[in-house]
Amino acid sequence: MTSGPPAAETLRALGERYFATQHTYDPYNATLLGLTEFDHLAGDPSREASSAAAAEFAAIGAELERLPVDGLSDDERVDARVLAVLTRGAGGDAEHSLWAANASAKGYVSRQGLVFQAVPAMTVGDADGADRYLSRLAGIGAFLTALGDRYAEEAGVGRVPTALGVHHAIEHLTGHLASAPADDALLAPAVASGDAALLDRAGALVRNRIHPAMAALAERLRAELLPVARPDDRVGIGEVPGGAEGYLAAVARHTTTDLTPDEIHEIGLDTLEELRPRWAELGRRLFGTEELPEIAERLRSDPALRFTSGGEILAAAGAALARAQAVQDEWFLPRALPGCAIEAIPPADAGHSAMGWYQPPADDGSRPGVYHLLATEPHERHRYEYEALTFHESVPGHHLQLATAQQLDLPRYRRHLDVEACSFNEGWGLYSERLAEEMGLYSDDLALLGMLSFSALRACRLVIDTGVHSRGWTRQQSVEFMYAHTATTRDHVASEVDRYICWPGQALAYRIGQREILRLRAEASAALGERFDPRAFHEVVLGSGAVPLAVLAENVTRWTTDQLIPVNEEASAWT
């Protein structure tokens, strides 16, 4: 009788199974992660596809539990732990499919929204790329039809969406249908290629297959789902069958912790209290008042604090990024990273978009990282918010972190992670906003107030997300809470709250992840004293890619202990 395959070989095979299953089930996110091998897929939003993915993830997880860890190296054991967390999270996401009971146009959670984010990010630099692009376009019409079927099927068993989410989805679809052909986001790859024949073929697919399906989905949302949709006083996912269990799974996935919604709610409230002295300090220096309502009113009402053009917004972001890149090597080990472009979010997507979001470089080098920035309606955009946003999304935030991860010698299921490792990625982004102050990147106290408002906003997310989905908060209750505790505008507050409603659990990742990074840094600094080097600490945090927070804690603790060994040995030599 022969023995089975070595544990390391089994682990590699399980990792590849996870990678293929995850990105076949969600091929648009694969494109946004910089992968091209799934670009030919239009996706399958059916319940059968979700069930099949959940079953495969469960099977992978079961095999991982049986894997003999004694046969693995230390690095491979980390790989196995990360893969177990990824598989469990992806399995819960597919099993509960909260997105299917929460139709919307918000970011990664909206299946139709992903189409309009991912297709423009595709590259068609060669014949294979063109074939993948045309194959995806050919399937998008059927994908949108199946998406309507899925929404109707969910509603039929009581899993009805929110009215606000349905309205957003309709507006998003009709907005894209109204775009001029030259501005159609789905044709962007063909336009960029300069290939007239490819543009003709793509244009025919968009006109003849995709646009009719978009119009039909919009009408179906309007006629079938809007009349039964949940009103604004019942927006929590706990209002639908299975929603409470699905929310607990989403909390675990997005935070990679075992924190309960109640515990997270209290962390949010405590954080808001911790921020009060800084509000008072900056408010006193700038406006002669320590009261948050007065500080917020000054920030919101002064027209001089708003932009005058979209170009001015892009220029401000570009200047902030340039300052960060100029001192980057003083805080991080030098690496030859791809560039970070800054692009305005298209008007058709702007209505329901976050203020900014980041797209990693293509794995094949065909495009740089891209910081997508909201630059419409500049007179409504406040100058003090955009520096912190830029540091979060570009350098030292997501661009530095995700582009670095792509270069690490890791299994590819670990190199390409975004929403799959939310607490690490978004925790790093929020940590970067605070680190930027330490790096001397903020231009003045006003920009620091913007950073502080964003910190308060992330604390509010803990309170509101858990409040809505675990405690039955209404939309209006959530809006008023955030408006009272930040300096951002009422329109931005409403957009943020709608995002939490449509994407349960994701908003918890930011503060929970940042809190752990700050805790680990404080412990390492206290242990090492003058020997603590922020650059070395950042290398430890980023040098293993995105990992669950428990794995991050082990990595930092091990590094700290290793730094102390020479000191202890020297001390023992003198005793």
N, C-alpha and C positions, 0 to 999 in steps of 0.2 A: 504494500500500500504506500502511495506517495503522499507526501505532506502537501498542504495547500500553499497558495502563493504567500510570499513574505508579507508581513503587515504593511510595510512601506508601499509595496506595489498595490496592495488592496486599497490603501488610503488614496493613492494617486488616482486609481480607477473610480473610486467613490467621488472624489473631487470633480473629475471630468463629468460624471453622471449628473452631479448637482449643477455644474456649469451649463451643460446642455439643456437640462430640464428647465432651469430658471430662465434662460434667455430664449428658449423656444416658447415658453409660456408668456413671456413679456419681452418680445423682440425690440420694441421701441426703446425701452430703457437700455437695452444692450447697445443700440446705436448711440444714445446719449452718453454712454460710458466710454465711447471711442472704439467699440468693437464693430467690425464690418461683416463678419461671417454670418450674421443673422439678418442682414439688411434685406434679403430677398423675401422675408416673411412678413405677412400682413397681420398675423395674429389671429387667435381664436378666442373670443370672449364668452363662449358657451359654458353652461354649467358642467357639461361633460368634460371640457378641457380643464376646468378648475378642479374637478374631482380627480381626474387622472394625474394632474400635477401634484395634488395633495397626497395621493396614494404613493407616487414615486418618491416624494420627499420623505414620507414616513418609512418607506422601505430602505432608503439610504440611511436615515437616522438609526433604524434598527440594526443595520449592518455595522454602523459606526460603534454602537454600544457593545457589539460582540468583538470588536477589533482588539487584539492583544497589544496593549500599549507598551509592554516590555520589549517588543520588537521594534520600537520606534526611537529615533533620536530625539533630543530635546526640542529641536526645531519642528520635527514632524509631530511631536505631541501638541505643540502649539497649533500647528495646522489642523490637527484633528479636533481640538477644542473649538477653534474658530468655525470649522466646517459644521460641527454639531449645532452651534448656535445659529449659523446661517440657515441650515436645513430646517431646524425647528421653526424659525421665524418665517421662512418662505412657505413652509407647510401650513402654518396657521393662517397666513395671509390668503393662500389659495383655498383653504377649507372654509374660512368665514366669508371671504370675498365681500368685505364691507363696501367696497367701491360699487358693487352691483346693486346695493340697496341705497346708494347715495349719489345718484347721477349728478354730475357737476361739470364745470369747465376748469377746475382748479388743479393746476400743476400735474405732478406725477400720478395722483390718484384718479384723474379723469382719463379713461381709456381713449376718448376722442381727442382730449387735449394733448395726449402723448403723440398722437399722429402728427399734429401741427407743430410740435416741438422737434420731433425726431426726423421727419422727412427732410426739412430744410438743412439738417445737420449732416445728411448723407453726402458722400463724395463720389464722383463718377469719373475719376481720372483715367480709367482704362475700360476695355470692353467688358470685363467681369463686373466692374462697378456699375456700368450702364445696365447690364443685364439684371443685376440685383435691384436696382432702382426701378426699372420697368416692371419687374416681377412683383415688387411690393405695390406699386401703383395699381397694377391689374387686380390685386386682391383687396384693396382698401374698400371698394364699394360693398363687396360681400361682408367684409368685417363690420362696416357700419350697420348693415342690415341685421347681422347677427347680434350686434350690440343692442339694437332696439328690441330684438326678441328676448335677450337676456333681461333687460330692464322690465319688460312686460311679464316675463316668467316670475321674476322676483316679486313684483307687485302683486301677482296673483296669489302668492302665499303670505301676503301681509308685509313684505319687506319693501315698503314704498319709500321713495326718496323725499327729500325736503323740497318745498316749493321754491325756495331760493336757489337751490342747486339746479333744479329743472329750468328755471328762468335763465340762469347763467349759461347752461348748456345750449339753450335755444339761441340766445344772443350771440354766443360764440360761433355756432354754425352759420347763422344768417349773416354775421359779420364777414366770415370768410367767403360766403357765397356772393357777397356784394363787392368783393375785391376786384379790381381791374385785372385782366389776365397778366399784365406785366408785373403785378404785385402779388400774384398768387403764390403763397408760401410753398405749396406742393410742387411748384415748377422751379424753385430756386436752384436745386442741383443741376437741372438741365440748362438753365440760364448761365450758371457759373461755368459749365463745361464749354460753352461756346460752340456746341455741336447743334447745328440747325435741324438736322434730321432727328436727333434725339429729342429736341424740344418739340418738334411736330408730333412725334409719337407720344410723348408724355402729355402734351396738351390735349390730344384726342382722348387719352384715358381719363384725364381729369374732367373734361367736359362731358363725356359720354357715359362714364361709369361712376366717378366719385361724386360729382356735383348732384346728380339725381339722388344718389343714396344719402348725401348730406341733407338735401331738402326733405326727403322722406323721413329721415330720423328726426329732424326738427319738428315736422308736422306730427309725428307719432308722439314725441315728447309733449307737444302742446295738447293734442287731442286725448291721449290715453293716460298719461302720467300726471299732468298738471291738475286735473280735477280731483285726483285722489291723494295728492302730495301732502306731506306733513306741514302744518303751519309753523310760523316762527316761534310759537310757544311750545313746540314739541320737536325740536331739532336734534336732540341727542340720539345717538345710535342705539341707546338702550330702549328706545321706543319701538324698535322692530324686533320680530322674533329672532332669537339668537344674538342680538346685538350686544347684550351685556357680556356674554362670554367672549364674543369677538373683540370687544373693547379691551378686556383683560389680556387677550393674546396680543393685541396691537401695542398695548403699553409695554409688555415684556419685550416685544420685538424691537420697538423703537428706542427703548432705554437700555436694553441688554442688562437689566437688573431685575430683582424680585420686589422692587418697591410697589406698594399698593397705590391706587388712585388717591386714597385719603392721605397717605404719607406725602405724596407728590404735591397735593393741594396745599398742605401745610408748609412744605419747602418753598413754594411760591410766595405765600404770605410772609414768611420769615425773610425771604430775599428782598421783598419790597421794603420791609422795615430797615434792613441793613443798608439800603441805598439812601435813606433819608438824610443822613449827615452830608453826603456828597452833593445832593440837591441843594442843601442849605449853603454849603461852601461856595459852589459855583454861582448860585443865584445871588448870593450876597455880593460877590465880586462883579458880576455883570449888571445886575438890575437893582441892587440895593434891597433885596427881599429874600427871605429864607423860606417862604411859603410856596409849596409846589403849585397850587392853583394859580397864583400870581405869575410865577415863572412860566408856566405852561401857556398862560394867556398872552404874555409878551412874545413868546416864541411863535405862537400860532397866528397872531394878529398883525405883526409887523410886516408890511409888504416888502420892505427892504431885505428881508430874510428869504425871499423867494427868488427863483430863477426867472430869467427873461426869455430864454430860448432853449430848445432841445440841445443845440450845439454847446451851449454853456454847461449843461449838465454833463455831457460827454467829456468836455474839456476838464471839468472839475474832477471827475473820476480818473481821467488820464493823469492829471497832475498828482493826485494822491497815490496812484499806482507807481508812478515814476519815483516819488520820494521813498516808497517802501523798497523798491528794487535797488535804489542807490545804497541802502544800508543793509540789505538782505544778508550778505555774507558775514556781517558782524554778529548775527544772531542765529545763523544756520550754517551748516557745513556747505561749502560751495558745490553746486551741481549744475550741469549744463541742461537746464530745463527748456522745454518748448516755450515760445512766446505766449502772452496772454492778450488777445484782442478784446476790444470793447465795442459792443454793437447795441444799437437801440432795438428794443422789443417792437415788432411790427404793430401798427395801430390796431389791426384786427384782434390781436392777442392781448392788447394793453388793458382792456377793461376789467379783466379778471386775473391779471398777472400779479405776482409779487413785485416789489420794487426792483429786485434784481435776482438773478440766479446764474449759476456757473455750469459750464459744459466742459468736461475734460478734453484734452487733445485726442485726436484720432490715434489709435494704437499704431497705425501704419505710417504716421507722420504726415498725412495728407492735409491736416488742418491743425491750427494751434488750439490751445484752450481759449474759451470765449466767455467773457463776462457780459451777460445779457442785461441791459439796463433800461428801466422805464424812463423814457424821455418825452412822452406826450404830455400835453397840458402843463408846460413848464411853470406857468404862473401859480399852479397849485402845489408845486414841489418845493420843499424847504431846503435851503443850502446846508443847514446844520446836520442833516441826516445822511448826506451822501458820502462823507469821508469814512465813517464807521462801516457803512454798507460796502464800500469799496475794499476796505481792509479785510472784511469778512469773506467776500467773494473771490478776491484775487490774491494779493500778497500782503500779509503773511498767511492768509486764510486758505480757501479751497484750492486755488490754483497751485500754490506752493505744495500743499499737502497731497492733492490727488495726482498732480504731475510727478511728484516724487515717488508716490506709490507705484506708478506705472513702470518705474525704472528699477524697482527692487527685485531681487532674485527670490521671488515667491511663486507658488502655484497661481495660475491665472485666475482661479476663482477668488483669490485674495487680493490680487493686484487691481481688479476692476470692481470697486464697491462704492456705492453712494448711499441711496436710501436703504440698502441692505445692511449698512453699518451706521445707522443714523446717529446714535449717541456719540460715537467717536468723531465722525465727520462734522456734524453740526456743533458738537462740543468744541472741536478745534476751531471752527469758524468763529464762535462766540468768544473763545479764549483769545483769538487773534485780535478782536476789537479792543480788548483790554491790553493785550501785549503791545498794540500799536502806540498806546500812550507811553508805555515804558521805553519804546523805541524812539520816542520824540516825533511821531509822525503827524499828530493832529496840529492843525495850523493855528488854533486859538481856543480860548475858553468856550466859545460858541460851539465849535466842533466837538469839544468834550461834553457839552450838554447833549449834543446829538447822540454821542456814545452812551451817555447815561440814560437817555430816553429809550434807546434800543435795549439796554440792559433791563430796564423796567418792563419793557414790552415782553421780553423773553420770560421774565418772572410771571407776568400776567398770563402768559401762555399756560403755565403749570396750573394756575388757578382756574382759568376759563375752560381749558380742554377737559379737565377732570370735572369741573362744575357742570358743563354741558352734558357730557356723556356718562357721568356717574351719579350726578346729583340733580339732574333735571333742570338746569338753568335754561332760561329763555335766551333768544338771540339778543333782545333789547337789554336784558340784565347784563349780559356779557359785554355788550358795547359800552354801556355806562361804566362798568367796572374798569375797563381798559382806558377809557377816556379820562377817568379821574386819576389814574396812576401813571400816565405817560404824558409827553408833550407833543405827541403826534396828532395829526388831524383827524377829524371825525370820519372823513371818507376812508382814510387809511385804516383807522380802527375797524370800520365796518368790513373792509376787505379782509383784514386779518381774522376777524371773528368768523367770517364766512369760510375762510380756509380751514379753521379748526373744526368747524361743523362738518365740512365735506371730507376731511382727512383725519379721522379719529386717531389720536395717539402720537402722530408725527411731531407735533409742536412741542412735545415733552422732551425731545432729544437734546435740544440746544442747552438749556440750563443744567440738565442732569449731567450731560457730558462735560460741560465747562466746569461744573462744580467738582467733578472727580479729578480733572486735570489740575485744577488749582490746589486741591487737597494734596495730591501726590507731589506737586512742586513744593508746597510748603513743608511737607514732611522731609523731602530730600534736602531742601535748603537748610532746615533745622539740623539735620543729621550731619551734613557735610560742612556747614559753616562757610568759611572763606574759600573752601575748595569747591563750592557749588558753582558750576558753570552753566548758565542758561543755554548756551549753544549745544553743549553736550546733552543736557536734559532734553532739548527739542529733538536731537538726533535719536535718543531713546524712544521718545513718544512717536515720532514719525517713521523710525527705521524699521518697524515691523508691519507697516501698512495699517489699515483700519482693523481694529480688533475689538472684541467685547470689552467692556470696562473692567471686568474682573481680570482678564488677561493683561490689559494695560497695567493694572496695579501690580501684578506679579512681575512684569518686565521692569517697571521702575524700581520696585523694591529690591529686585535682584541686582540691578545696576548700582543702586545706592550702597548696598552691602559690599559689592565688589570694590567700590571706591574707598571704602573704609578699611579694607583688609591690609593694605600697606601701612596705614597708620597704626593699626592694632599690633601688627608684627613688630614694628619699630618700637612701640611702647613696651612690648613684652621683652624685647632684647635688652632693655635698660633695667628690668626688674630682677 
